[in-house]
Amino acid sequence: MSLEKSELKIAVATDIGASIEDSYEAAKKEMYRQEGAVTSFGQAAKACEMLCEVVNKDLDEGRVPSMEHAEMIKLWITRAANAQRNLARNAENMGMSACGKVSALEGAVALISKYRQVEQLKIAAARLASPSDPDAVRPAGSHPAMSIKERRLAEEAEEKRQADLLVVAEQLEPAKPALARPLGTLPPMPKRPKRAPGRP
């Protein structure tokens, strides 16, 4: 395994992860903003409805000239309340969209983090298998170069470490149950029975 290749993978994953985390934070802010908008527009609609009671009171006290004027005022107040409710519904839909985006970005960040951990484990295993100073771990007077047998044993040990690392990587995140078939695909068509020779 190439240490430079794994280090490059980690660097690329780190850059991509940082970019996705920025998008994740922006999506969270948008989700919270839309949640606040839903609350604000709902409160505004209720405030408009309360004004209708004020109009009735003003009519009883003579502040409104006639019933026709009062009905016209309440009509426009009701329209304003309905407009606020429409804005609240739009904000709720946009908030649900932002919530879905947040969930998707969370999954992407977790996947990249897992990928970085796997590559870091590979680098650690490779460094243990190939120390930077081979002479320091060999007996005094021995030849510094590795024999063919030693290379073969080292390669077998490295392959075993790689297999162990894959097992560790799979244990970092619980496996999801496999679907019976991929989403969006149709079930296989049943095979037609073979016709006997000579039959149409």
Steps between C-alpha positions, in 0.01 A plus 500: 500500500625850416513733798501800267181377335319455831620837626370659180165327549480634856585854384234489227241353739582773753447776242175347378383445857569864590299618199209270587509613863468862383195403294366308798527803730333722237215249462451489878478879515245498218295233679495701824416819308200337334384358832513850646310636199221246550459613861514870413247481217266291716514757779438781249188320369363468853569868565302592189206289615503676838454832319156388384385505864639851535294608198184362659578688820565823309172453316309465828670810640430706189858528376400325175231689304288204390474123476601518133828668595560242771440209260737653245772545764460142623512372141844654443621384840393143413682524168815611681470205742459257210808645331699443820380139514607443140845635583514267801415199280767597246757537777401160639554335160838668460592394852420137418719525189786644706454224759538235231814671374643503853438126537668426166806712585528334843521163326765631261711638785478168687600306187804719435604479865484121483705501178770716665516266798551201273784672312662609827491141624661387174783752543556395862516133401737570211735699721509218753573250224768719335702699759696797369831359631513121425854469644375610840281189539746245353766314702851643487704364207197387295453603140269807474323381185194275534515151352236368260344294778491802731334708229240230443426472872474879527260512207285225652496684833402823323216324318375362832514849654305643207231233548485576874467872423204434273331308780564790740362748247181300461456498879526880522149536359217243527418341168166598350263223394522428131196570288333224308576700188637854437251783537345612177549167322228267378476136611642249250261379234399131535663269249273363233483120482690343214285383211512141388660448155251525218237687706405857393 
